[in-house]
Amino acid sequence: MLDVLLSAIIVIVIVMPLISKYVEEELEIFILVAGLVAATVSNVLNWELLKITLKHPIMISLTVLIMGILFKLFNKQIIILINKVVKNIGIKWTLAVSTILLGLISSIITAIIAALILSEIASVINLKRQEKIKFIVYACFAIGIGAVLTPVGEPLGAIILSKLSGQPHNADFFFMIDLLWVYIFSSNIFLGIISYKIVKKSETFEEHIVVNTKDTGNKEIILRFLKVYAFVAGLILLGDGLKPLAYKTVAHLGGIELYWINMLSAVLDNATLTAAEISNQMTDTQIKAIIMGLLISGGMLIPGNIPNIISASKLKISSKEWAVWGIPLGLTLMGIYFVVMFVI
């Protein structure tokens, strides 16, 4: 019965934001409630989990708050800088270079900072609504994938190194770079190419120049801080609540099965799946498959990654708008890297 209830929660978390306008508009509260329900059903809702839930989102949400204030203070300078870039290299190259560069340096500056910079770039550049959404989705895929190269970029990398620190892998700071650099670099280049193609025709600089943007009010900055806090807290509760199902599901699966089942990362905290799946007994091929499945799937829906949450909140992108571009792109990348890792 527990497995059935937890499976139903996963389906609800995936489907409801896509079919309900109210849930779509209040996604952060919905995820928080879903997390509380999952943790209660699994009987893991205790004081220790509540302390973690209250503490863990602080650093992420504070970073969002501080960067929001800084972007507000230096708004004019940021506009001037981005417009210079667009004028010198063109809109197509600006989108492509932003996607690739943020994807690669996210492992150094963290995925959170990379997502905040991305959101500011997207806010300044004058693009049509659909073009802007595609740019955000593509770049968030790049950031989510690239951040794993070091344990600094996102928690997933640190968890993997911790799990593989002993024999035979003896994972150190450069383990992920040695293991995945080909996949990470190739995916970032691919995402840069499709970002280059977002703007269909060769347009003049003036069509994308922004003289001034609407000043972000203090109320909006604080509201974004609270929304990100609630979202991350909800994902922590959801991850812990769904652990019994995750551990039972992945216990006897091989690399190929884990690769595809990791599409759950689109809605489930990938740290939970990583902790359940990764072990020192696995081969490099199995580890690659698990990690790439998690990283790619994390970009498919808004709850899948912190960069998605931050960018969608800043640009007011709905779950449905994200899924229109995120799911097809995620499935395409999953198919490509499945062939690379298991067929060729």
C-alpha angles and dihedrals in degrees: 000000000000091000091050093050093047091047089051090052091053091051091048092049090052099042107035098064088052098050104030120068091196093054090044091055094045097038095141093055091044092054091046092052092045089051092051091049093048092048091048094048091050090047093233097116102116138136093271092055091046091053090052090046092052096042105040099061093051097084094044095046093043089053089052090049096048094045090047090055092046092049089051092050094047097035096125094048091049091051091050092049096048093045089052090053092049091047093050102043104017132244096280094054091042091059093043096046092044091054095047097040096047090046093054100040094044088088088061105035093032128252090265095059091042090053092049091051090047091051091051092049091049091048093053101043115081106235135150114263095255092045091052093049092050091049092051093046095047093046092046089054088053093048094046092050097040098047092071094069091091133024087243096065099066139341092259092071093050092049092051093050090049092051093047100038094109133061134343098017101033089194116207135173092290097044095101092046092053092045103042111018094109092052095042095047094044093049091048091051090048091050090047091053094052089045088055088055096051092093103058103200132041102260131185123260091247092064091064102033117116116205093185139349129217107275112251107236123225089243091058092048092051092045090053089050091053093045094052090047092052092045095052092044089052092050091052091052092044092050094050092043093053095045095099090057093042094051093045093046098050099037097098103022127117129223097275094048092046091049092060098035088056087077080092083080086080088078106008127075104262091217088069093053092044092053090049098046112032119085137160090245092068125100122240089254092056092047091050091050094049095047096045091048090053095044097048095044091050090072097053099083134019097253091053097084141015091237089056092051094048095045095043090050093049095045095035093237114171125224090249093051091050094047092053090067103018100057098049091045092047093049091047092052091044089054094047095050092042088060091045095049104034110021109036 
